[in-house]
Amino acid sequence: MTYQQILQSFLAFNINAFNNLVYIMETNLWIILTMIGTIAIIIMNVKEEIEDYVTEEQNII
């Protein structure tokens, strides 16, 4: 195989991988949105717990 053939194979592989990722995202959009929502809820809850902890620490001092 020449360098050009290897480069073309690599490019084709990456294009195929990108197209597959787009297909998965389109067909499973509700799963992705659910994961994003779950992560957002977890982040907001952790942020709220940190703020409460800081407020409690300040009241003790």
C-alpha positions as CSV (number, residue, x, y, z in Angstrom):
1,M,0.0,0.0,0.0
2,T,1.2,3.4,-0.8
3,Y,1.1,6.4,1.6
4,Q,-1.8,7.9,-0.5
5,Q,-3.9,4.7,-0.2
6,I,-3.3,4.6,3.6
7,L,-4.4,8.2,3.9
8,Q,-7.5,7.6,1.8
9,S,-8.4,4.5,3.9
10,F,-7.9,6.6,7.1
11,L,-10.0,9.4,5.8
12,A,-12.8,7.0,4.7
13,F,-12.8,5.3,8.1
14,N,-13.2,8.6,9.9
15,I,-15.9,9.8,7.6
16,N,-17.7,6.5,8.2
17,A,-17.3,6.9,11.9
18,F,-18.6,10.4,11.9
19,N,-21.6,9.4,9.8
20,N,-22.3,6.5,12.2
21,L,-22.2,8.9,15.1
22,V,-24.6,11.3,13.5
23,Y,-27.0,8.4,12.7
24,I,-26.8,7.1,16.3
25,M,-27.5,10.6,17.6
26,E,-30.5,11.1,15.3
27,T,-32.1,7.8,16.0
28,N,-31.5,7.9,19.8
29,L,-32.1,11.6,20.4
30,W,-34.4,10.9,23.3
31,I,-31.7,8.9,25.1
32,I,-29.2,11.7,24.6
33,L,-31.6,14.3,25.8
34,T,-32.4,12.2,28.8
35,M,-28.7,11.8,29.7
36,I,-28.2,15.6,29.3
37,G,-31.1,16.3,31.6
38,T,-29.9,13.8,34.2
39,I,-26.4,15.3,34.1
40,A,-27.9,18.8,34.5
41,I,-30.0,17.8,37.5
42,I,-27.0,16.1,39.2
43,I,-24.9,19.2,38.6
44,M,-27.6,21.5,40.0
45,N,-28.1,19.3,43.1
46,V,-24.3,19.2,43.8
47,K,-24.1,23.0,43.3
48,E,-27.0,23.5,45.8
49,E,-25.4,21.2,48.3
50,I,-22.1,23.0,48.0
51,E,-23.8,26.4,48.5
52,D,-25.7,25.1,51.6
53,Y,-22.5,23.7,53.1
54,V,-20.6,27.0,52.6
55,T,-23.6,28.9,54.2
56,E,-23.6,26.5,57.2
57,E,-19.8,26.8,57.6
58,Q,-20.1,30.6,57.6
59,N,-22.9,30.5,60.3
60,I,-20.7,28.4,62.5
61,I,-17.8,30.8,62.3
